[in-house]
Amino acid sequence: MADLQLLDKAIRRVPNFPKPGILFYDITGVLVNPEAFKFCLDEMVKIYKDTHLDAVAGVESRGFIFAAPLAERLGIPLVLIRKKGKLPGDTYSCKYALEYGTAEIEVHKADLKKGQKIVVIDDLIAAGGTLKAAQTIIEEAGASVFEFCGVVGLPFLKYQEVLSPTPVRTLINYDSE
């Protein structure tokens, strides 16, 4: 419980960012607190060490921060899910809706293998659109998403409805504030 309180204290709440009425949960406080960052990684390793995953996929950009050391600790490949135009070569891509427009993500075709079981990591899980797009790409390659994992979850934004039936796990959740 003390570690969860440490994590909670490390997450900064920034009102009215990026626009009025939004409460932004900033994980940079976790990154400058080695104990809180280690707690996150240790928890993820405990969760996934015996799941026989084939790869960890990290969502740009803050998801990379947690996905890379997790992949290294588990001894499995890291797959990068990038914003459109950031990867050279052949890619899978998927457009998805945002509240203010659309976005697109890509993954190198060579990085995904048919039959792989993958966990998708992001820093914060909110409405679920980006993660759903990541799942679409992974499944297009013939792989599967074992689970979605985030440091912070905002279940009041109903990500479970978007991502169901794939399990979603977060280290800490916040209700509407």
N, C-alpha and C positions, 0 to 999 in steps of 0.2 A: 504494500500500500504506500509506503514511503516513496518508492520509486515512481509510482504513478503521480503522487503529489509533486515530486520533482519535475516530472514531465509537464504537468499542468502549469506549474509556475514558470517554466521555460517558454511556454507558448505565449507570445505577445498577442494581445487583442488590440486591433487598430480600428476605431470607429470611423465610419464614413470614408472607407477606402475600399476599392478604387473609385467609388462614387457615393453620394449621400445615401444613408440608410443601410449600407452594407457594413457588417462587422467582419473584418478581415482577421483570420487566424494565421499569424506569422510564425513559421517554424524556424526562422533564423536564430531565434533565441535558444533553440535546441542545439543548433550547430556550434554556437559559441560556448556551450556548456558541455564539456566532455562527458560528465556523468550522465546527463540526460540523453546525449547522442548514443553513448555506449548502452544505456538501458534499452533504447529503441532497437538497436542492432541485436543485442543479446536476446530480447523478446522474440524478434523475428527468427533468429536462428533456432530458438527453442520450438517455435511453432512449426517450422518447415524442415528441420533436420532429418526427420524420419518419414517424410512424405514421398520420397523417390521422385523429386522433380527433375526435369531435364534441362530447365533454363529458368532464369529470372528475367523478366522484362521490366525495364524502367521507363516511366513516362517523363518526357522532357518538361521542365529541366530539373525541378526539385526531386522528382522521383528517382533520378539518376543517383542522387546523393545517398539514398538508402539502398537502392538496388545493387549498386556496384560492390559495396563491401559485403552485402548479403550473398551475392553470387560467389564472391571470392571465398567467404567462410564456408559455404556449402560445397565449393569445388565444382561448380557448374557454370555454363556460359551465361553471359550477360547480353541481352538483346535490347537495343536502344529503340524506343518509339519516339520519333522526332517530328518536329513541325515540318510541313511541306517545304521542299527545296533545300533541306540541310544535308541530304544524303546523296552521294554520287552513285551511279549505277542503277540497276533494276530494283524497283521497289514495289511493294504492295502499298496501296493508299486507301484512305477512307475519309470522306467529308462528313461533318456532323454539325448540328445546329448549336448555336450559342444563343443566349438571351438577346444578344445585340447583333447577330449575323451568323456567319459560318466559319468553320476552321477545317483544316485538313492535317492528318498525321500520316506518316510513312514509316515503313520498316524495310530494311534490305531483304530482298527475297532469299539471298544466300544465308541469312541468319536464322531462318525458321525452317524446321524440318518436319515432314509429315509424321504424325504420331507423338510429337513432343507434348509433355505435360508441363505447363508454364504457370507461374504465379506472376501477376502483374502488380507492380509496386508504384505507388504515388505518395506524395507527402500528405495530401488532403483529399478526401473523397466528399464531394458536394452533391451535385445533381447527377453525376454518373455518365454524362455524355461522352467525355473523352475516353473513359474506360470502356464503354460500350463500343466505340469506334476501334479501340485497340483489340478488343475481342473479335470484332468482325474481320480485322486483318489477320489475326492469328488463326482463326478458323478457316479463312480463305486459303491459307498455306497448308491446311490439313492437320494443324496442331490444335490443342485445346487449352482453355484457361481453367486451371485447377481452382484458383481463387483470386480475388482481388484483395490487396492489402494496402492500408494507408496508416500513417501515423495518427492523423486526425480524421474523425468522421463527423459529418453533419447530417445525422439521420432525418432531421426535420425537413431536409430538402428532398427526401424520398428517393435516394439513390437505390435503395433496395428494389423498388418497383422497376426501375430502368435496367438493373443488372441481374434480376432474378431470371433463372434459377441458380445462377452461379453464386457461390458463397462470397460474402464480403466480410472482411475482418479489419478492425481498426484497433489501435492501441489505446486510444482515448476518444470519447464521443462528447459532443456538446449539443445541447438542445438550443432552440432559438433563444437568443439573449436580447 
